[in-house]
Amino acid sequence: MSEVLVLIDAVDGKVSKPSLELLTIARAIGAPSAVVFGDADTATLSGYGAEKIYTYADQAFQDFLVAPKAEALAALIAEKSPAAVLVPSSAEGKEIAARAALKSGSGLITDAVEVAVDGGNITTTQSVFAGSYTVAAKVTKGAPVIAVKPNSVAPVEAAGAGAVEAVSFEVSDAAKGAKIVTSEPKAASGRPELAEAAIVVSGGRGTGGDFSEVEGLADALGAAVGASRAAVDSGWISHTFQVGQTGKTVSPQLYIAAGISGAIQHRAGMQTSKTIVAINKDEEAPLFELVDFGVVGDLKTVLPQATVEINKRKG
Ligand SMILES: Cc1cc2nc3c(=O)[nH]c(=O)nc-3n(C[C@H](O)[C@H](O)[C@H](O)COP(=O)(O)OP(=O)(O)OC[C@H]3O[C@@H](n4cnc5c(N)ncnc54)[C@H](O)[C@@H]3O)c2cc1C
C-alpha cells in the first residue's frame, strides 16, 4: 500500500483529535506514516493506524516558526514520494502545507472536508463560498498536499505497526528567520477547542450580552462556546470565540446557534456542520433556511429548559 504522510499536531505529547482524524482518513487511502516534530505519544499514533512514525528531535522545530517544519516535510516528500500528505487545516498546518507543497513542486488543496480514492486518483471535496458550492478537486502535479478540516471524519482506532524512525535533519539558516520569543499556554477553560469541538453552542446579539445560558448548555453537552461577530463587536465575548468569515471556521457534528440571525458571513464559518439547530424568536430569521431543527422562541427560556433536560437524561 502506498505511504501517506500525516503531519501530527501534539501538545505536551498529547496527540490532537484532528491528527487522529487524519490518520483515520490516511488508512482509507493508503498506509499512514505519522510525521512528528518534537514529542507525540507513539502508542496513540500506532493505536490509530500509524505504520511508521518519523520523529524529528531538533530544537529548531520548537524555537522557530513554521519554516523548519515545512523544509523537513518537503525533504521527506522528496525522499518517500508518498501517495499523499495530510495536514490539519489549522493556521499553522496550512502554512506548513503551502510552503512544503511549493518546495516539492506539488499541488495543494486546503480546507478539504472529504478525501477519497477514485480510480487510483486521490480526490477531495471542499465547501466554498460560504458553503453555497461543493467543489471536487484533485492534485495533478506531485504528491498531493491536502489540508483537512477538523471533524471531517470521526477518529477510529485500528492498530498499526507504529515503527519509530528517528530522522536527523539539519535545518537551514534560511529557515530560521522567525524565532519564537515567548509562548504562553492559554488558560484552560475546561471546554474543548472551538475549531476542533464535536459540538458548538454559539450565541449572538440575541443573548443581550449574557452568555450564561449559552455556556450552561455548552457545559451540559461538553461543547465549545462560539459567538457571532455582533456579540464580539459588542465586547460581550473575546474575538477568539467568533465563528464566521472573519472568525473561526467550525464543522462540528452539532452546531447550535442561539440568537443569531444567520448572516452570510456567519454561515461561512459554520455551514458545513453536520447538524444545525437554531433558536431564534423571529421565525423569519435567515438561519432557519439552513437548519436541521429550528426552535422559534426566546433563548432565555429555551436554553435553560434544554440544559435541565439534558442534565436530567445524563443523569
Ligand atoms: C466583512 C464582514 C465580515 C464579517 N464577518 C463575520 C463573522 O466572521 N462572523 C459573524 O458572525 N458575522 C460577521 N459579520 C457580521 C454579519 O454580517 C452580521 O452582522 C452578524 O453575523 C450578526 O450577528 P447576530 O446574528 O448575532 O446579530 P443580528 O443579526 O442582530 O441577529 C440577532 C438575532 O437574535 C434574535 N434574537 C433577539 N433576541 C432573542 C432572544 N431573546 N431569543 C432568541 N432570539 C433572539 C433576533 O431575532 C435576530 O435574528 C461580518 C460582516 C462583514 C461586513
The ligand as an ORCA input file, in Angstrom:
! r2SCAN-3c Opt
* xyz 0 1
  C     -16.644     41.851      6.023
  C     -17.555     41.280      7.084
  C     -17.133     40.191      7.796
  C     -17.981     39.639      8.782
  N     -17.563     38.532      9.470
  C     -18.399     37.961     10.347
  C     -18.060     36.765     11.040
  O     -16.948     36.239     10.906
  N     -18.957     36.220     11.881
  C     -20.178     36.764     12.107
  O     -20.962     36.209     12.905
  N     -20.538     37.891     11.485
  C     -19.680     38.510     10.634
  N     -20.049     39.682     10.041
  C     -21.261     40.366     10.526
  C     -22.539     39.798      9.943
  O     -22.830     40.446      8.732
  C     -23.721     40.051     10.930
  O     -23.785     41.417     11.217
  C     -23.576     39.295     12.246
  O     -23.326     37.924     11.994
  C     -24.880     39.437     13.030
  O     -24.747     38.819     14.272
  P     -26.047     38.284     15.014
  O     -26.728     37.277     14.179
  O     -25.627     37.908     16.390
  O     -26.925     39.616     15.170
  P     -28.272     40.033     14.468
  O     -28.167     39.929     13.004
  O     -28.639     41.345     15.065
  O     -29.284     38.916     14.922
  C     -29.690     38.720     16.241
  C     -30.788     37.671     16.205
  O     -31.160     37.369     17.536
  C     -32.557     37.163     17.562
  N     -32.973     37.382     18.946
  C     -33.007     38.554     19.638
  N     -33.372     38.331     20.918
  C     -33.589     36.988     21.040
  C     -33.971     36.146     22.105
  N     -34.197     36.633     23.330
  N     -34.101     34.823     21.871
  C     -33.874     34.292     20.633
  N     -33.503     35.054     19.578
  C     -33.328     36.393     19.772
  C     -33.096     38.157     16.569
  O     -34.384     37.739     16.090
  C     -32.034     38.118     15.476
  O     -32.361     37.163     14.487
  C     -19.229     40.234      9.060
  C     -19.623     41.364      8.320
  C     -18.810     41.881      7.350
  C     -19.275     43.065      6.571
*
